[in-house]
Amino acid sequence: MNTYKTVFLVTAFSGLLFSGCTKQNGIMPNEETICLSASIGELSSRAENEQIQNGTYYFTYNTNSGKKVCITKFESGIGYPLVKADDNADAYQFLKWNDVAANDAKKYEFTLDNVENNETCGTISLNDKAYQAAPITEENSYLDIVYGKTVVNKAGTNINMQLSHKMSKISLEIYVKSNINLKDNDVIITLKNVINQPEKFDRTNGTVSVAQNPVWSAIKLFEGRLQQDGDKYTISSWIFPPQQFNQDNWPELEIKVGNTTYAGKLTHYMIDGDENSGKPIDMSGFIAGRHLTLRANLSENVGDLELIFMPVWVKKWEDVGTIGIISKQRGIYTEKDYEALVGAYNADSKDEAVLLKYGTKNETDDKWQFTLYQNVGNEGENFIKFKDDDFDINFNGYKIYGKTVKTDLVDDTSNTDGN
């Protein structure tokens, strides 16, 4: 019979699933629990495959009574989907595989996103200030909406997810002639005739949309002294909702330097890719999952003020800063995983926070259970071994340095049962 363990969410959630996951407090997840491990990059820098930021994400799944959504708390790279307990609004239970139903095609479909709503499986309203266009900072990097969807063929198999950006990232580069002084002047930069407020997020496909009759706004992108970067000046990148521009009221960039104002409408085309291999394409708006770099050249000749636009660069957001996420079931996939696992197991006091990334602990006999999901190492190579055989491992048809039995993975085999 499947028994649930109850988790009480408290303010100090950190440590609850890890240092607090013991047999004594009764909240230890087991092999039937759905668990995600994940890696994630930063919004504002290229940092692929970094550990996912701690926090709350939202996981949707099918049940026999329809789709449901639950919170998933990520801590130290591990995420557990949690469902509410019926008898206590503050109590949660680990989501298990037999809570999940297959679809009509007898497959299991999941989505994961970071939009704060644990009740709606379909369309979510974004008509609040939380998702308005804003510069990217450490404090508001959550403004980007990330989403992933995957299907697996059977329960208990790997869940591999790749989250992608659903908002648009905008950067600005300003080039100036030698007779224009930006360094010592206060500057105000405004982008006019754009939409700063998304209206809806569709959790079934990850689409972010704006209103049919939107408000076209003037957004102050920057005020103050500009940052100089070589031969250009830059500001912090912004996150905007994806949108189509108004053909009759095309966006305009205004740059005020002291008492002088430069202004011009955005170009109607952009270069998709880099300077050497990019291709020109029409620029019709801000594109979901793409990073657009607006480039403007300030010129002042014989009293005439010009803001000359160079081609806009547009790239996949991942080229300049990824927030990708790869999720999978707990287990051993690489040599690095195996070495980390054995190192944590052999420590004088077993590092359970690390061990939980690769296996589960049996509540009856406190024995660790690990699963192998890929071949690790090559036969004949030297490798680190477990200090004892007080664990179980499911080789799952794979090999660890050519070995297929537990006895070959331990130094002291006096108590090995050969599992």
C-alpha positions in Angstrom: 0.0 0.0 0.0 1.2 3.5 -0.9 1.6 5.8 2.2 2.0 9.5 2.0 4.4 11.5 4.1 3.3 15.0 5.0 5.5 18.1 4.7 4.6 21.2 6.5 5.7 24.3 4.6 7.5 26.8 6.9 9.2 30.1 6.3 12.6 28.4 6.5 12.0 25.9 3.7 15.7 25.4 3.1 16.9 22.3 4.8 13.4 20.8 5.1 13.8 18.5 2.2 17.5 17.8 2.7 18.9 18.1 6.2 15.4 17.5 7.5 14.7 14.5 5.3 15.1 11.8 7.9 13.3 8.7 9.0 12.7 10.3 12.4 10.6 13.3 11.2 8.7 11.2 8.7 9.0 13.2 5.5 11.7 11.2 3.7 10.9 10.9 -0.1 11.3 7.4 -1.5 11.7 5.9 -4.9 8.0 6.3 -5.8 8.3 10.1 -5.3 8.6 12.2 -8.4 11.8 14.2 -8.2 13.5 16.6 -10.5 17.1 17.6 -10.6 17.9 20.7 -12.6 20.5 23.0 -14.0 19.9 26.6 -14.9 21.9 29.7 -16.2 21.7 33.3 -15.3 19.5 35.8 -17.1 22.2 38.5 -17.6 25.3 36.4 -18.4 26.4 33.3 -20.3 26.4 30.6 -17.6 25.0 27.4 -19.0 24.3 24.3 -16.9 24.6 26.1 -13.6 22.5 24.9 -10.7 18.9 26.0 -10.8 18.1 29.0 -8.7 16.4 28.1 -5.4 12.7 28.9 -5.4 9.2 27.8 -6.4 8.2 26.5 -9.8 4.9 25.0 -11.0 4.5 21.5 -12.3 1.4 20.4 -14.2 0.4 16.7 -14.8 -2.6 14.6 -15.7 -4.8 12.7 -13.2 -7.8 10.5 -13.7 -10.0 13.5 -12.9 -8.2 16.0 -15.2 -5.1 18.2 -15.2 -3.7 19.5 -12.0 -0.9 21.9 -11.0 1.3 21.8 -8.0 4.3 23.7 -6.6 7.8 22.4 -6.9 10.4 23.7 -4.4 14.0 23.7 -5.8 16.8 23.6 -3.2 20.4 22.8 -4.0 19.5 21.6 -7.5 16.7 19.2 -6.4 13.0 19.8 -6.9 10.1 17.8 -5.4 6.5 18.4 -6.7 4.3 18.9 -3.6 0.5 18.4 -3.5 -1.8 19.7 -0.8 -3.0 17.4 1.9 -6.8 17.4 2.3 -6.9 17.8 6.0 -4.5 20.8 6.4 -4.1 23.8 4.2 -0.5 24.2 5.3 0.5 20.5 4.8 1.8 19.1 1.6 2.6 15.6 0.3 5.2 14.5 -2.2 3.7 13.8 -5.6 4.1 10.1 -6.5 4.0 8.3 -9.8 0.7 6.6 -9.1 -0.9 10.0 -8.6 -0.3 10.7 -12.3 -2.4 9.4 -15.1 -1.5 8.8 -18.8 -3.2 10.7 -21.6 -5.3 9.1 -24.4 -2.1 8.0 -26.1 -1.0 6.2 -22.9 1.9 8.6 -22.3 2.6 11.0 -19.5 2.7 14.7 -20.2 4.3 17.3 -17.9 4.9 21.1 -18.0 7.1 23.2 -15.7 7.1 27.0 -15.4 7.8 29.9 -13.0 4.5 31.8 -13.2 3.1 32.2 -9.7 -0.2 30.3 -9.8 -0.8 26.9 -8.3 -4.5 26.6 -9.3 -4.8 27.2 -13.0 -3.8 24.6 -15.6 -4.8 26.7 -18.6 -4.7 30.5 -19.2 -3.4 32.7 -16.4 -4.0 36.5 -16.2 -0.8 38.6 -16.1 -2.6 41.9 -15.6 -0.6 43.1 -12.7 2.6 45.1 -12.3 4.7 42.0 -11.4 5.2 41.2 -15.1 5.5 44.8 -16.6 8.6 45.5 -18.7 11.6 46.2 -16.4 15.4 46.2 -16.5 17.2 42.9 -15.5 18.6 43.1 -12.0 19.3 40.5 -9.3 16.1 41.6 -7.6 13.7 41.2 -10.5 15.2 38.4 -12.7 11.9 36.5 -12.0 10.3 38.8 -14.6 11.3 36.5 -17.3 8.8 33.7 -17.8 10.4 30.2 -18.5 8.5 27.2 -19.6 9.1 23.6 -20.6 6.9 20.7 -21.8 7.7 17.0 -22.2 6.1 13.6 -22.7 7.4 10.3 -21.3 6.3 6.9 -22.4 6.0 5.2 -19.0 5.8 5.9 -15.3 9.1 5.9 -13.4 11.2 6.8 -16.4 13.5 9.8 -16.8 11.8 13.2 -17.0 14.0 15.3 -19.2 12.9 19.0 -19.6 14.3 22.0 -21.3 12.8 25.3 -20.2 12.9 28.2 -22.7 12.3 31.9 -22.5 8.8 33.2 -23.2 9.6 36.9 -22.8 11.9 39.1 -25.0 15.2 40.6 -23.9 16.2 44.0 -25.2 19.7 45.6 -25.0 20.9 49.0 -26.3 24.2 50.1 -27.6 24.9 53.8 -28.3 27.8 55.0 -30.4 28.8 58.7 -30.6 31.0 61.1 -32.6 33.9 62.6 -30.9 32.2 66.0 -30.5 29.4 64.6 -28.4 30.1 64.2 -24.7 28.0 61.4 -23.0 30.5 60.6 -20.3 30.0 63.8 -18.3 26.3 64.4 -19.0 23.2 63.1 -17.4 21.2 61.1 -20.0 17.5 60.1 -20.3 16.6 57.3 -22.7 13.0 56.7 -23.6 11.4 54.0 -25.8 8.0 55.1 -27.2 5.1 53.3 -28.7 5.7 49.9 -27.1 3.6 47.5 -24.9 5.0 47.1 -21.4 2.3 44.8 -20.0 1.5 41.2 -21.0 -2.1 40.1 -20.6 -2.1 36.3 -20.5 0.1 33.2 -20.1 -1.1 29.9 -21.5 0.2 27.1 -19.4 -0.7 24.4 -22.0 1.8 25.7 -24.6 3.9 28.4 -22.8 2.6 31.4 -24.9 2.8 34.9 -23.4 0.3 37.3 -25.1 -0.7 40.9 -24.9 -4.1 42.5 -25.1 -6.0 42.8 -28.4 -6.3 46.5 -27.9 -3.1 47.3 -25.9 -1.9 50.5 -24.3 1.0 51.8 -26.2 3.4 53.4 -23.7 6.6 55.5 -23.5 9.0 53.6 -21.3 11.9 55.4 -19.6 14.8 52.9 -20.1 17.4 54.9 -18.3 18.2 58.1 -16.4 21.7 59.0 -15.2 25.3 58.6 -16.4 25.8 55.9 -19.0 28.2 53.0 -18.7 31.1 53.1 -21.2 32.1 49.9 -22.8 34.9 50.4 -25.3 33.7 52.5 -28.2 30.0 52.3 -27.1 27.8 53.2 -24.2 25.3 50.6 -22.7 22.5 50.3 -20.2 21.1 47.3 -18.3 19.1 45.0 -20.6 15.3 45.0 -20.3 12.7 42.3 -20.3 9.6 43.1 -22.5 6.5 41.0 -23.3 6.6 39.6 -26.9 4.6 41.9 -29.2 3.9 43.1 -32.7 4.6 46.8 -33.4 1.9 49.2 -34.5 2.6 49.9 -38.2 0.9 53.3 -37.9 2.8 54.3 -34.8 6.2 52.7 -35.1 8.4 52.6 -32.0 10.7 55.6 -31.5 13.9 55.9 -29.4 14.6 59.2 -27.7 18.0 60.1 -26.1 18.2 63.3 -24.2 21.8 64.5 -23.4 21.7 67.5 -21.2 19.5 70.0 -23.1 19.9 68.2 -26.4 17.5 65.6 -27.6 18.2 63.0 -30.3 15.2 60.9 -31.6 14.5 58.4 -34.3 12.2 55.5 -35.2 13.5 52.0 -34.9 14.7 50.3 -38.1 12.3 48.0 -40.0 14.8 45.2 -40.4 17.3 43.3 -38.2 20.1 40.8 -38.6 19.4 37.3 -37.4 22.6 35.9 -36.1 26.1 37.4 -35.8 27.9 40.0 -37.8 29.6 37.6 -40.1 26.9 35.0 -40.8 23.6 36.7 -39.9 20.8 37.2 -42.3 18.6 40.3 -42.7 14.9 39.7 -41.7 11.9 42.0 -41.2 11.6 43.5 -37.7 8.0 43.4 -36.8 8.2 43.4 -33.0 9.8 41.9 -29.9 10.1 38.1 -30.3 9.6 35.5 -27.5 12.9 33.8 -26.5 15.1 36.2 -28.6 17.6 38.9 -27.5 17.4 42.1 -29.6 20.2 44.5 -29.5 19.2 48.0 -30.6 22.2 50.0 -31.9 22.1 53.8 -32.3 24.7 56.3 -33.6 24.4 59.9 -32.4 25.6 62.5 -34.9 25.8 66.3 -34.7 26.7 68.1 -37.9 26.3 71.8 -38.5 23.4 72.0 -36.0 21.6 69.0 -37.3 20.9 66.3 -34.7 20.6 62.8 -35.9 20.0 59.4 -34.3 21.1 56.9 -36.9 20.1 53.3 -36.4 22.4 50.5 -37.4 21.0 47.0 -38.0 19.4 45.5 -35.0 21.0 42.2 -33.9 18.7 39.4 -32.9 19.9 36.1 -31.5 18.6 33.2 -29.5 18.5 34.3 -25.9 20.6 31.2 -25.0 23.5 32.7 -27.1 23.9 35.5 -24.6 22.4 34.2 -21.4 20.6 31.0 -20.8 18.0 30.1 -18.3 17.7 26.5 -19.7 16.8 23.7 -17.3 17.4 20.0 -17.7 15.3 17.9 -15.3 15.8 14.2 -14.7 15.1 11.4 -12.2 17.5 11.0 -9.4 20.3 8.6 -10.3 23.8 8.2 -11.7 24.4 9.5 -15.2 28.1 10.4 -15.4 31.6 9.7 -13.9 31.2 13.0 -12.0 27.9 11.8 -10.5 29.5 8.5 -9.4 32.5 10.2 -7.9 30.3 12.7 -6.0 28.1 9.9 -4.8 30.9 7.7 -3.5 32.6 10.6 -1.9 29.5 11.6 0.0 28.8 8.0 1.0 32.4 7.4 2.3 32.4 10.6 4.4 32.6 10.0 8.1 29.1 11.4 8.4 27.3 10.6 5.2 26.4 13.8 3.3 22.7 13.1 2.8 22.1 16.3 0.8 24.4 15.0 -1.9 23.2 11.4 -1.6 19.6 12.5 -2.2 20.6 13.7 -5.7 21.4 10.1 -6.7 19.1 7.9 -4.6 16.7 7.3 -1.8 16.9 5.9 1.7 14.8 3.0 2.7 12.7 4.0 5.8 12.7 0.4 7.1 16.4 -0.4 7.3 18.0 3.0 6.6 19.8 1.4 3.5 20.5 3.7 0.6 19.2 2.7 -2.9 20.8 4.1 -6.1 19.9 3.7 -9.8 22.2 3.8 -12.8 20.8 5.5 -15.9 23.9 5.5 -18.2 27.2 3.6 -18.6 29.8 5.2 -16.4 33.5 5.1 -17.2 35.5 2.5 -19.3 36.4 -1.0 -18.3 39.9 -1.3 -17.0 40.1 2.3 -15.7 40.8 2.9 -12.0 37.8 4.3 -10.0 36.8 5.2 -6.5 35.0 2.5 -4.5 32.4 2.4 -1.7 33.8 1.9 1.8 31.2 -0.8 2.6 28.3 -2.7 1.0 25.4 -1.3 3.1 23.6 0.0 0.0 21.7 -1.4 -3.0 22.2 -0.4 -6.6 20.0 -1.0 -9.6 22.4 -1.2 -12.6 19.4 -0.9 -14.9 21.2 -2.8 -17.7 24.2 -0.4 -17.6 27.8 -0.7 -16.3 30.1 1.2 -13.9 33.6 0.9 -15.3 32.6 -2.3 -16.9 31.2 -3.7 -13.6 27.6 -5.1 -13.3 27.5 -6.3 -9.6 27.8 -4.4 -6.4 30.6 -6.5 -5.0 33.0 -5.0 -7.6 32.2 -1.5 -6.4 33.2 -1.9 -2.7 36.6 -2.3 -1.0 35.4 -4.5 1.8 33.2 -7.3 0.4 32.9 -9.4 3.5 29.2 -8.6 3.9 28.3 -8.3 0.2 25.2 -10.0 -1.0 25.9 -9.4 -4.7 22.8 -7.3 -5.5 
